[in-house]
């Protein structure tokens, strides 16, 4: 993903610069944390990166596609194909099994019916839950529910995994297990972007982008990367 002077200003009066124009490149296979205090602009960044909101300035390229030139329906389709979301609160249907929750992502994605259960089972095995496919979320631990949510994000085979406070509702042991899973996915080549306020979570990433008062800055080691 690439931001070229991307910013978002909410109209006033007075106008509010939720994200000031910035440049950011996340290359395929990176593991990047985006950190900052409450109200800093992290949610605005997440919404733009996830194609939920359009920037008011600049250009956002996802897999080389200029997202600003797309119609709403095409943006929605691109989001469904290229971005997997993992949220703090899991957002699982309590009366559906782990397998059914993961399969639903393929229903909305338009995947052929004959492939859905097989791909959902493979995704659950990928996150270490092949033995829990028929279990309801209410019978799973917090860490297991988050791993189901990760499987649901992975089943569409996205190019970007976008995680919003993925350990925020977990105890230390389960949080560590989920972070270890994200590290494994990164090691296998997945591009992982984690939005967090937790420095412990951020320390597991290979690079950190900080947002404060709508402005970006960067730390970490990545060649030829820019944030301005």
C-alpha positions as CSV (number, residue, x, y, z in Angstrom):
1,X,0.0,0.0,0.0
2,X,1.2,3.5,-0.7
3,X,0.0,6.9,0.5
4,X,1.0,9.9,-1.5
5,X,0.3,13.1,0.4
6,X,-2.9,11.4,1.8
7,X,-4.9,13.4,4.3
8,X,-8.4,13.7,5.6
9,X,-10.1,16.9,6.8
10,X,-13.6,17.0,8.3
11,X,-15.5,20.1,7.3
12,X,-16.2,22.7,10.0
13,X,-16.7,25.1,11.2
14,X,-13.9,24.9,12.0
15,X,-12.4,22.2,9.8
16,X,-10.6,19.4,11.6
17,X,-7.4,17.8,10.1
18,X,-7.9,14.2,11.3
19,X,-4.9,13.1,9.2
20,X,-2.5,15.6,7.8
21,X,-1.1,14.9,4.3
22,X,1.6,12.2,4.5
23,X,3.6,9.8,2.4
24,X,3.8,6.1,3.5
25,X,4.8,2.9,1.7
26,X,4.2,-0.5,3.1
27,X,5.8,-3.1,1.0
28,X,4.6,-6.6,0.4
29,X,5.5,-8.9,3.3
30,X,6.2,-6.2,5.9
31,X,5.0,-6.2,9.5
32,X,4.2,-2.6,10.5
33,X,2.6,-1.2,13.7
34,X,0.7,2.1,13.8
35,X,0.7,3.6,17.2
36,X,-0.6,6.8,18.9
37,X,-2.8,8.0,21.8
38,X,-6.5,8.2,21.7
39,X,-7.7,10.8,19.2
40,X,-4.4,10.9,17.4
41,X,-5.7,9.9,14.0
42,X,-5.2,6.1,14.1
43,X,-8.9,5.4,13.4
44,X,-8.8,7.8,10.5
45,X,-5.7,6.1,9.1
46,X,-7.4,2.7,9.6
47,X,-10.5,3.8,7.7
48,X,-8.5,5.1,4.8
49,X,-6.2,2.1,4.6
50,X,-9.2,-0.2,4.8
51,X,-11.1,1.7,2.0
52,X,-13.8,2.5,4.5
53,X,-13.3,6.3,4.0
54,X,-11.8,8.2,1.1
55,X,-9.1,10.8,1.8
56,X,-9.9,14.4,1.0
57,X,-6.3,15.0,-0.3
58,X,-3.7,12.8,-2.0
59,X,-3.6,9.4,-3.6
60,X,-3.9,6.0,-2.1
61,X,-2.5,3.1,-4.1
62,X,-3.4,-0.5,-3.0
63,X,-1.5,-3.2,-5.0
64,X,-0.8,-0.5,-7.5
65,X,-4.4,0.4,-8.0
66,X,-5.4,4.1,-7.6
67,X,-8.3,3.7,-5.2
68,X,-9.4,7.3,-5.8
69,X,-10.5,6.5,-9.3
70,X,-12.8,3.7,-8.4
71,X,-16.6,3.8,-8.1
72,X,-18.1,2.9,-4.7
73,X,-19.0,-0.7,-5.9
74,X,-15.5,-1.2,-7.2
75,X,-13.9,0.0,-3.9
76,X,-16.1,-2.4,-2.0
77,X,-15.1,-5.2,-4.3
78,X,-11.4,-4.3,-4.0
79,X,-11.7,-4.2,-0.2
80,X,-13.3,-7.6,-0.1
81,X,-10.6,-9.2,-2.3
82,X,-7.4,-7.5,-1.1
83,X,-7.9,-6.6,2.6
84,X,-8.6,-8.9,5.6
85,X,-9.8,-7.2,8.8
86,X,-9.2,-8.3,12.4
87,X,-11.0,-6.3,15.1
88,X,-10.6,-6.0,18.9
89,X,-14.1,-7.3,19.6
90,X,-13.9,-10.4,17.2
91,X,-17.4,-9.7,15.7
92,X,-18.3,-13.4,15.5
93,X,-21.8,-14.7,15.3
94,X,-22.4,-16.5,18.6
95,X,-24.9,-19.1,17.2
96,X,-22.6,-20.1,14.3
97,X,-19.7,-22.5,14.5
98,X,-16.1,-21.4,13.9
99,X,-16.3,-23.0,10.5
100,X,-19.6,-21.2,9.6
101,X,-18.2,-17.8,10.8
102,X,-15.2,-18.2,8.6
103,X,-17.3,-19.5,5.7
104,X,-19.5,-16.4,5.8
105,X,-16.6,-14.2,4.7
106,X,-16.5,-16.3,1.4
107,X,-20.3,-15.9,1.0
108,X,-19.9,-12.1,1.0
109,X,-16.8,-12.4,-1.1
110,X,-18.6,-14.3,-3.8
111,X,-16.5,-17.4,-3.7
112,X,-18.0,-20.5,-5.4
113,X,-20.2,-22.5,-3.0
114,X,-18.2,-25.8,-3.6
115,X,-15.0,-24.1,-2.3
116,X,-16.2,-22.4,0.8
117,X,-16.2,-25.1,3.4
118,X,-12.8,-26.5,2.2
119,X,-11.1,-23.0,2.3
120,X,-12.7,-22.2,5.7
121,X,-11.4,-25.4,7.2
122,X,-7.9,-24.8,5.7
123,X,-7.9,-21.2,7.2
124,X,-8.8,-22.6,10.6
125,X,-6.1,-25.2,10.4
126,X,-3.7,-22.4,9.4
127,X,-4.4,-20.6,12.7
128,X,-4.2,-23.9,14.8
129,X,-7.9,-24.5,15.2
130,X,-8.5,-27.4,12.9
131,X,-9.8,-29.3,16.0
132,X,-12.4,-26.6,16.8
133,X,-14.2,-26.2,13.5
134,X,-17.6,-27.2,14.9
135,X,-17.3,-25.2,18.1
136,X,-19.5,-22.2,18.9
137,X,-17.7,-18.9,19.8
138,X,-19.3,-19.0,23.2
139,X,-17.4,-22.2,23.9
140,X,-14.0,-20.8,22.8
141,X,-11.5,-18.8,24.8
142,X,-10.8,-15.2,24.0
143,X,-7.6,-16.1,22.2
144,X,-9.4,-18.8,20.2
145,X,-12.1,-16.4,19.2
146,X,-9.5,-14.0,17.9
147,X,-7.8,-16.8,16.0
148,X,-11.2,-17.6,14.4
149,X,-11.4,-13.9,13.4
150,X,-7.9,-14.1,11.9
151,X,-8.9,-17.2,9.9
152,X,-12.0,-15.3,8.7
153,X,-9.7,-12.5,7.5
154,X,-7.3,-14.9,5.8
155,X,-9.8,-17.1,4.1
156,X,-10.4,-14.5,1.3
157,X,-6.6,-14.7,0.6
158,X,-6.0,-10.9,1.0
159,X,-2.8,-9.1,0.2
160,X,-3.1,-7.0,3.4
161,X,-4.0,-8.0,6.9
162,X,-5.3,-5.0,8.8
163,X,-5.6,-5.5,12.5
164,X,-7.3,-3.0,14.8
165,X,-6.2,-3.4,18.5
166,X,-6.2,-7.3,18.0
167,X,-5.1,-8.0,21.6
168,X,-7.2,-5.3,23.3
169,X,-9.7,-7.8,24.8
170,X,-7.2,-10.5,25.6
171,X,-5.2,-11.5,28.7
172,X,-1.4,-11.6,28.5
173,X,-1.1,-15.2,27.5
174,X,-3.8,-15.1,24.8
175,X,-2.4,-11.8,23.5
176,X,1.1,-13.3,23.2
177,X,-0.4,-16.3,21.3
178,X,-2.2,-14.0,18.8
179,X,0.9,-11.9,18.3
180,X,2.9,-15.1,17.7
181,X,0.4,-16.0,15.1
182,X,0.7,-12.7,13.4
183,X,4.5,-13.1,13.4
184,X,4.2,-16.5,11.8
185,X,1.9,-15.1,9.1
186,X,4.4,-12.3,8.5
187,X,7.2,-14.9,8.3
188,X,5.1,-16.8,5.7
189,X,4.9,-13.6,3.5
190,X,1.7,-11.9,4.7
191,X,1.7,-8.1,4.8
192,X,0.5,-7.2,8.4
193,X,-0.5,-3.8,9.6
194,X,-1.4,-3.5,13.3
195,X,-3.1,-0.4,14.8
196,X,-2.4,-0.3,18.5
197,X,-1.9,1.9,21.5
198,X,0.1,-0.9,23.3
199,X,3.9,-0.5,23.1
200,X,4.3,-4.2,23.8
201,X,2.3,-5.1,20.7
202,X,4.2,-2.5,18.6
203,X,7.5,-3.9,19.7
204,X,6.6,-7.2,17.9
205,X,6.4,-5.4,14.5
206,X,9.4,-4.7,12.3
207,X,8.6,-1.1,11.9
208,X,6.6,1.5,13.8
209,X,4.6,4.4,12.4
210,X,3.5,6.9,15.1
211,X,0.5,9.2,14.6
212,X,0.1,12.2,17.0
213,X,-2.3,15.1,16.4
214,X,-2.9,13.8,12.8
215,X,0.8,13.8,11.9
216,X,2.9,10.8,11.1
217,X,6.5,9.9,12.0
218,X,8.4,6.6,11.6
219,X,10.9,4.4,13.4
220,X,12.3,1.0,12.7
221,X,14.5,-0.5,10.0
222,X,13.1,-0.7,6.4
223,X,15.1,0.3,3.4
224,X,13.9,3.0,1.1
225,X,10.7,3.7,3.2
226,X,9.4,7.2,3.6
227,X,6.9,8.9,5.9
228,X,6.7,12.7,5.7
